[in-house]
Amino acid sequence: MSRYEEFYRQSVDAPEAFWAEQAKLIDWQTPAQQILDASQPPFARWFVGGTTNLCHNAVDRHLAARGDQPALIFVSTEIGVETSYSFKELHAEVQRTAASLIELGVGKGDRVLIYMPMIPEAAFAMLACARIGAIHCVVFGGFASGSLATRIEDAEPKVVVSADAGSRGGKVIAYKPLLDEAIRLSKYKPAAVLLTDRGLAPLELTAGRDHLASELRQKHIDAQVPCAWLASTDISYTIYTSGTAGRPKGVQRDVGGYAVALAASMKHIFDGRPGETYFSTSDIGWVVGHSYIVYGPLIAGMATIMYEGLPTQGIDQQPDGGIWWRLVEKYKVTVMFSAPTAVRVLKKQDPALLKKYDLSTLRALFLAGEPLDEPTARWISEGLGVPIIDNYWQTESGWPMITIANGVEAKPSKFGSPGVPMYGYRIKILHESTGEELTAPNEKGVVVVEGPTPPGFMQTVWKDDKRFVDTYWKSVPGKMVYSTFDWGIRDADGYFYILGRTDDVINVAGHRLGTREIEESISGHANVAEVAVVGVADALKGQVAMAFVVPKDGCAVTDADTALKLEGEIMKVVADQLGALARPARVRFVSGLPKTRSGKLLRRAIQAVCEQRDPGDLTTIDDPATLQQIKQLLDRG
């Protein structure tokens, strides 16, 4: 057995002994009395009886050894600011925010909803909640009022922490009017709103409810707020993920299990070391931002970069496709985490930018968020000359489920595969209708996790244990397993390949085709920068595949002859690789694809427009014009 296989076997065969060892990576005020309580499946309770605190582990415990070292580096290309906070300075700011929240009536177990741009005050608020035992619920900044209102109603926060505005691509997005409207729509009314005024948009205060963060900060400038020691199984935060029922699901996370899971992942997966710099290009509105902008790097004693801006805009607001690499050089980044979408955006930039900066400190680039296609992986791998390590995980898991644990044993990555199951995760591929385990290489089934789930995994759905069980644990006949709702295969070496959502399957004349397989094939064409494939209702075949392609050279978007020629070439590529059945009914050329602000393709919205249905809730769409362009193309026939 290889070193990693042995490590993995211990984690699933003797989980209590394995995780008791990992628990030594963090500080406990009281050690756990019981490592795992799995007496009520599918619920798993970790480090029962132990008490700890996330903020203590992220900030306080580093003060003695590295108090003057950078902890939080804030870079905004939107407002042209670069500033750095040492662990000591971060400690002081977090206590000021904690004292401000306490003054507004927040105590242990109370909820605080954070609706913020990517600014240091957002991280201060998260850490301040963790410090005093309040439960934070971060909602992506700029979310529409209706969606925000449903989250306010579900979380029932005592305080909402927000700002006057965020900025994206030089365009100011005023948050306060959106928040005011959300509170008006919500049946539940928060007692107070704490506002950071960036001076980007007018800020009208509601008397008696709204408070300026700067005034309370000044009042509590010398505040000393001790960490509340919390039970390991207490709730640290909730984060919403879209539910098929339309009601948002509050993914609920614990304190101790999450702290241990992150500490272990920083060591075994990311190989991050104290005193180094970690750069995740995500947003705190998503789980990656919780785990790997705020808590993970800080727990590991690393500096973390918090970035506000696009990957193609410099600090002077001028176009700069090399801005991220400039930051890697300047801050000596050793570990970087981004999304395939961002890399596809950079693919359109001058490849010389990848060679312009000294990236010698960078050990690896990790990618997650959606499946990583092989051409994109190959392009960035050759450009940077460092390992490109794909990750597969979900909001629900809190940390990677499938990847390569190079901190345990260096293993090669395979293009198109996120890797192998991580320690603690019993990952199987099951037949969708019989529930039978598929063990032969390349058999396609549903990717599931057998309980008990490891530390850091979601505890339940906020206020709804029944929904947690019904949604996640009852979808495979006759088996109580956690469904990822993703199709996958495993090759002969044990590497997994994710083929797309179980609900992103096209049924063409009785043949089931994953959109991912067709996208992978199309993206192999030299003139394809990005592609989205959706299944569209068809009277004859039930469904047909429709492809929307962003060409590298834009002529196909505007010139009908070029489009026709390129469409024919792409059709041939798919037919040659996957067979005539998988060939799209049409390939349309667009200048951009509809995505959320975190870079996920809005396939369902594209599908709805193709089928002349209402695309539904588009509050997370980054650029509405992309969907409009598709609509106009279809209208023209």
Summary of the structure (lengths in Angstrom):
residues: 637
radius of gyration: 24.0
end to end distance: 58.3
largest distance: 72.1
contacts: 2289
relative contact order: 0.10
helix: 33%
strand: 27%
